[in-house]
Amino acid sequence: MIFIGFALVMIIGTGLLMLPFSKVGPGGASLIEAFFTAVSAISVTGLVIVDTPTYWTFFGQVVILVLIQIGGFGVMVLASVIGIAVARKLSLQARVNAAQETKSFGLTDVRKIVLSIVRISLMFEGAAAIILFAWFALRYDVPVGEAAWLGIFHAVSSFNNAGFGLFSDSFMSYVTDPVISLTISAAIIIGGLGFPVLMQLRRYWRVPLKWTMNTRIVLSFTVILLVAGTVYITAIEWNNPATLGPLDWPGKILAGFFQSVQTRTAGFNSIDIGATDGATQFGMIALMFIGGGSAGTAGGIKVTTFAVLLFILVAEIRGDGVVNVFGKRLSRAVHRQAISVVLLAVGVVTAATVAIMIMTGLPLGPVLFEAVSAFGTVGMSTGITAGLPPAAQIILCLLMFIGRLGPITFASALALRERGILYQLPKERPIIG
């Protein structure tokens, strides 16, 4: 149902973007241009093959914004909101679907969770929009109407980790502007934590002892990855004349932090990604693959999946019989789910990368970057996406769609299919290593 819901919205979005008044100039957008943009928006990725501010009209940009918001909320969450508004109640099937999408542990609290997701999203989007609107209007003398649209569009795109922007160079013109960079970054980080974490922090932000293992993992590893990414990117690009080299040291740190945040699946850029060092791009690939928190607007394999694998590795190295995380024992079923999700993700990205390389003859580096960016629903690009043949662009569309829904539905399916075994076979160990 989740796949079908997203597919229907994607088809509707494609149709709307193909209308003549969605595109600047005579005629409408081609099928591949409309389809790619719709998939990128509904999967909150941000990869584009046409320039958003110059190619799409205001109507087209509104369609993109609505698709981003639906993708961030989740189709089943949005359907539940409509059901609550119209019928004042949710059917059992609607509750089951919403529970799967939001990672709820029961059906009794789904209505409350759905409404909380909407309130949290609108609250943070509204706060970011007001700050950006005021700054564009007062600092850069942008007309009030245009400043308001810039604030709203980038606030929604940021909180939903979408990466769509209304500037042709993304935020490269504002690389040293702390208000814009930090506002965008804050919205991305908060949206990338995941709704379960945000809802728990809203209730128990003063009582860390009541935080669940999931909240502790997401918060701690988010800080670790953000700091590590900032140090890594800033150090390598410090003297690069095409990126951080011309900036003063506060500007370099701000730009490095901003790009580290973007790897959390947001996709904006304040420096030229194509001009970054190969080592920087490799580090970004790793961060994009990890992504953000579960049941939120971020993509990737998710922070919790990465953390679980790391804790399993540490436990194996130490020779522990069980995996303990923050004073709790980790279920063995979670071990298997994490390993399965990662292996599936590696397989999908590898297959797509090889296929695109065969089609285009491009080298591994930029193709892998693009593939991971699509799968992680990030949207950062080295600049090759628009020039790819339609078949390769369709592969990226599939990666974006799988990246938005695959980890959610695959992990849910594994959990729901778990069943007890009434017998056990004899043990035997193959040679490892």
C-alpha positions in Angstrom: 0.0 0.0 0.0 2.8 2.4 0.8 4.4 1.7 -2.6 1.1 2.1 -4.4 0.4 5.4 -2.6 3.7 6.9 -3.5 3.4 5.7 -7.1 0.0 7.2 -7.6 1.2 10.6 -6.3 4.3 10.4 -8.5 2.1 9.8 -11.6 -0.2 12.7 -10.7 2.8 14.9 -10.1 4.3 13.9 -13.5 1.0 14.8 -15.2 0.8 18.2 -13.6 4.4 19.1 -14.5 3.8 18.2 -18.1 1.0 20.8 -18.4 2.1 23.8 -20.6 1.7 26.3 -17.8 4.1 24.4 -15.5 7.0 25.2 -17.8 8.5 28.5 -18.8 8.2 29.2 -22.5 6.1 27.5 -25.2 5.1 23.9 -24.9 5.2 21.6 -21.9 7.9 19.6 -20.3 8.9 16.3 -21.8 7.9 13.1 -20.1 11.4 12.3 -18.8 11.8 15.9 -17.4 8.5 15.8 -15.6 8.8 12.2 -14.4 12.4 12.7 -13.1 11.4 15.9 -11.3 8.3 14.3 -9.8 10.2 11.3 -8.5 12.9 13.5 -7.1 10.4 15.6 -5.3 8.1 12.9 -3.9 11.2 11.0 -2.7 12.6 14.2 -1.2 15.9 13.8 -3.1 16.6 17.0 -5.0 18.4 15.6 -8.0 17.4 17.6 -11.1 17.9 17.4 -14.9 16.5 20.9 -15.5 17.2 24.2 -13.6 14.3 24.6 -11.1 14.1 28.4 -10.9 14.4 29.0 -14.6 12.7 26.0 -16.2 9.5 25.8 -14.0 6.8 28.5 -13.7 5.4 29.5 -10.3 2.7 26.8 -10.8 5.3 24.2 -11.5 7.3 25.2 -8.4 4.2 24.9 -6.3 3.6 21.4 -7.7 7.2 20.5 -6.7 6.7 22.0 -3.3 3.5 20.0 -2.7 5.2 16.8 -3.8 8.0 17.5 -1.4 5.6 18.1 1.5 3.7 14.9 0.7 6.9 13.0 0.4 8.1 14.3 3.8 4.8 13.6 5.5 4.4 10.2 3.9 1.5 9.3 1.7 -0.1 7.1 4.3 0.2 9.9 7.0 -1.3 12.4 4.6 -4.2 9.9 3.8 -4.7 9.5 7.5 -4.9 13.3 8.0 -7.5 13.5 5.3 -9.4 10.6 6.8 -9.4 12.3 10.2 -10.5 15.6 8.7 -13.4 14.1 6.7 -14.6 11.1 8.7 -13.2 12.0 12.1 -11.8 8.5 12.5 -9.4 6.1 10.9 -10.3 2.7 9.5 -8.3 -0.3 10.6 -6.5 -0.6 7.3 -5.6 3.1 7.4 -4.2 2.7 10.9 -2.1 -0.3 9.9 -0.7 1.6 6.9 0.1 4.7 8.9 1.7 2.6 11.7 4.0 0.9 9.2 5.1 4.2 7.7 5.6 5.9 11.0 7.2 2.9 12.8 4.5 2.9 15.5 4.4 0.1 17.9 0.6 -0.1 18.3 -2.6 0.9 16.5 -4.2 2.7 19.4 -1.9 5.8 19.2 -1.7 6.2 15.4 -4.2 9.1 15.3 -2.2 11.0 17.9 1.1 10.2 16.1 -0.2 11.3 12.7 -1.5 14.7 14.0 1.8 15.2 15.9 3.8 14.6 12.7 1.8 17.3 10.9 2.1 19.8 13.8 5.8 19.2 14.2 6.5 19.6 10.5 4.4 22.8 10.2 5.9 24.3 13.3 9.6 23.9 12.2 8.8 24.8 8.6 7.0 27.9 9.7 9.9 29.0 12.0 12.5 28.5 9.2 10.3 30.3 6.7 9.9 33.3 8.9 13.6 33.7 9.5 14.5 33.2 5.8 11.7 35.6 4.7 12.9 38.3 7.0 16.5 37.9 6.1 16.0 37.9 2.4 13.7 41.0 2.6 15.8 43.0 5.1 19.4 41.9 4.3 19.2 41.5 0.5 16.3 43.9 -0.3 14.3 41.1 -2.0 10.7 42.2 -2.7 8.3 41.1 0.0 6.3 38.6 -2.2 9.4 37.0 -3.6 11.1 36.9 -0.2 8.1 35.1 1.3 8.1 32.5 -1.5 11.9 32.0 -1.1 11.4 31.5 2.6 8.5 29.1 2.3 10.0 27.0 -0.5 13.4 26.6 1.1 12.0 26.0 4.6 9.8 23.1 3.4 12.6 21.8 1.2 15.1 21.9 4.1 12.9 20.4 6.8 12.0 17.6 4.4 15.6 17.1 3.4 14.6 17.6 -0.2 17.4 19.8 -1.6 15.3 21.6 -4.2 16.2 25.2 -4.4 15.2 28.4 -6.2 18.7 29.5 -7.0 20.5 28.1 -10.0 23.8 27.8 -8.0 22.0 26.4 -4.9 23.5 28.4 -2.0 26.9 29.1 -3.4 26.1 32.8 -3.5 25.4 32.7 0.3 28.4 30.5 1.3 29.5 32.8 4.1 26.1 34.0 5.2 25.6 32.5 8.7 21.9 33.2 9.0 20.9 31.4 5.8 23.4 28.6 6.2 22.6 27.9 9.9 18.8 28.2 9.4 18.8 25.8 6.5 21.2 23.5 8.4 19.0 23.5 11.6 15.9 22.6 9.6 17.7 19.8 7.8 19.1 18.3 11.1 15.8 18.5 12.9 13.9 16.9 10.0 16.5 14.2 9.6 16.2 13.0 13.2 13.0 11.2 12.5 9.5 11.8 13.9 9.8 9.2 16.7 12.8 11.0 18.1 11.2 14.5 17.7 8.0 13.3 19.4 9.9 11.8 22.3 12.1 14.9 22.7 9.0 17.0 22.9 7.7 15.0 25.8 10.9 14.1 27.7 13.6 16.6 26.5 14.5 17.3 30.1 14.5 13.7 31.2 17.2 11.8 29.2 16.6 8.7 31.4 13.3 8.2 29.6 14.8 8.3 26.1 14.5 5.1 24.2 17.5 3.3 22.7 16.5 4.6 19.3 16.5 8.2 20.5 19.9 7.8 22.2 21.5 6.2 19.1 20.1 8.8 16.7 21.1 11.8 18.7 24.6 10.6 19.6 25.5 9.4 16.1 24.0 12.5 14.5 26.4 14.6 16.5 29.3 12.3 15.8 28.7 12.2 12.1 28.1 15.9 11.8 31.3 16.8 13.6 33.3 14.1 11.8 31.9 15.2 8.4 32.7 18.9 9.1 36.3 18.2 10.2 36.9 15.8 7.2 35.5 18.1 4.5 37.0 21.3 5.9 40.4 19.7 6.3 40.7 18.3 2.8 39.2 21.3 1.1 40.9 23.9 3.2 43.4 25.0 0.5 41.3 24.0 -2.6 41.1 27.2 -4.7 37.9 26.0 -6.3 36.0 25.4 -3.1 37.1 26.6 0.4 40.5 28.1 -0.6 39.3 31.8 -1.2 37.3 32.0 2.1 38.5 33.2 5.4 38.8 30.7 8.2 35.3 31.3 9.7 33.8 31.0 6.2 35.7 27.8 5.6 34.4 26.2 8.8 30.8 27.4 8.1 31.0 26.0 4.5 32.5 22.7 5.7 29.7 22.4 8.3 27.0 23.2 5.8 28.3 20.6 3.4 28.5 18.0 6.2 24.9 18.7 7.0 23.9 18.2 3.4 25.2 14.7 3.3 22.5 13.9 5.9 20.3 13.6 2.7 19.5 17.2 2.1 21.4 18.0 -1.0 22.0 21.7 -1.1 25.5 23.0 -1.7 27.4 26.2 -1.0 30.5 25.0 -2.8 31.0 23.4 -6.2 30.7 19.7 -5.5 32.2 18.8 -8.9 35.4 20.7 -8.0 35.9 19.0 -4.6 38.8 16.5 -4.1 38.2 12.9 -4.8 38.8 12.0 -1.2 36.1 14.5 -0.1 33.6 13.0 -2.5 34.4 9.5 -1.2 33.7 10.7 2.4 30.5 12.3 1.2 29.5 9.0 -0.4 29.9 7.2 2.9 27.9 9.9 4.8 25.1 9.9 2.2 24.9 6.1 2.3 24.4 6.2 6.1 21.7 9.0 6.0 19.6 10.2 8.9 17.0 8.9 11.4 14.3 6.4 10.7 10.6 7.2 10.1 11.5 10.8 9.1 12.4 12.8 6.1 15.9 11.5 5.7 17.1 8.7 3.5 20.0 6.2 3.4 20.3 3.0 5.4 19.6 5.1 8.5 21.8 6.1 11.4 20.4 3.3 13.6 21.2 0.6 11.1 24.8 1.9 10.8 25.1 2.1 14.6 23.7 -1.4 15.1 26.3 -2.8 12.7 29.0 -0.9 14.5 27.9 -2.2 17.9 27.8 -5.7 16.6 31.4 -5.3 15.3 32.6 -4.0 18.6 30.9 -6.9 20.5 32.5 -9.4 18.1 35.9 -7.9 18.5 35.5 -8.0 22.3 34.2 -11.5 22.2 30.9 -10.6 23.9 28.1 -13.1 23.7 25.5 -10.4 23.4 25.4 -6.8 22.0 24.6 -4.2 24.7 23.7 -0.6 23.7 23.2 2.1 26.3 22.5 -0.3 29.1 20.1 -2.4 27.0 20.5 -5.7 25.2 20.0 -5.6 21.5 17.6 -8.2 20.1 19.1 -10.7 17.7 16.3 -10.1 15.3 17.6 -6.5 14.9 21.0 -7.9 14.0 19.6 -9.8 11.1 17.4 -6.9 9.9 20.3 -4.4 9.9 22.6 -6.8 8.0 19.8 -7.5 5.5 19.0 -3.8 4.9 22.7 -3.0 4.3 23.4 -5.9 2.0 20.3 -5.1 0.0 21.3 -1.4 -0.3 24.9 -2.3 -1.3 23.5 -4.7 -4.0 21.1 -2.1 -5.4 23.7 0.7 -5.5 26.3 -1.6 -7.0 24.0 -2.9 -9.8 22.8 0.7 -10.7 26.4 2.0 -10.7 27.6 -0.7 -13.0 24.6 -0.3 -15.3 25.1 3.5 -15.7 28.9 3.0 -16.3 28.2 0.5 -19.1 25.6 2.9 -20.7 27.7 6.0 -20.5 31.4 5.0 -20.2 31.8 7.5 -17.4 34.4 6.7 -14.6 33.5 5.1 -11.3 33.8 8.1 -9.0 31.1 10.5 -10.3 28.7 7.6 -11.2 29.0 6.1 -7.8 28.5 9.5 -6.2 25.3 10.1 -8.3 24.0 6.6 -7.5 24.5 6.9 -3.8 23.0 10.4 -3.8 19.9 9.0 -5.5 19.6 6.0 -3.2 20.2 8.1 -0.1 17.7 10.7 -1.4 20.3 13.3 -1.0 20.4 15.3 -4.2 24.0 16.4 -4.3 25.5 16.0 -7.7 28.9 16.3 -9.4 27.1 17.7 -12.4 26.6 14.7 -14.6 22.9 14.0 -14.0 21.5 16.3 -16.7 23.8 14.9 -19.3 23.0 11.2 -18.7 21.0 9.3 -21.3 17.3 8.8 -20.5 17.8 5.1 -19.6 20.4 6.1 -17.0 18.1 8.8 -15.7 15.4 6.2 -15.3 17.8 4.1 -13.2 18.4 7.1 -10.9 14.6 7.4 -10.6 14.3 3.8 -9.5 17.1 4.4 -7.0 15.3 7.5 -5.6 12.1 5.5 -5.3 13.7 2.5 -3.7 15.8 4.8 -1.4 12.7 6.6 -0.1 10.6 3.5 0.4 12.9 0.5 0.3 14.5 0.6 3.8 11.1 1.4 5.4 9.1 -1.4 3.8 11.9 -4.0 3.7 12.7 -3.6 7.4 8.9 -3.6 8.2 8.4 -6.7 6.1 11.3 -8.5 7.8 9.8 -7.7 11.2 6.3 -8.7 10.2 7.5 -12.0 8.7 9.3 -13.1 11.8 8.0 -16.4 13.0 8.9 -18.9 15.6 10.7 -22.2 14.6 9.6 -25.3 16.4 12.9 -27.1 15.8 16.6 -26.4 15.4 19.1 -28.1 13.0 22.6 -29.2 14.1 25.2 -26.4 14.2 28.2 -26.2 11.9 30.6 -23.4 11.3 32.1 -22.5 7.9 35.5 -20.9 7.6 35.3 -17.1 7.9 38.2 -14.9 6.7 
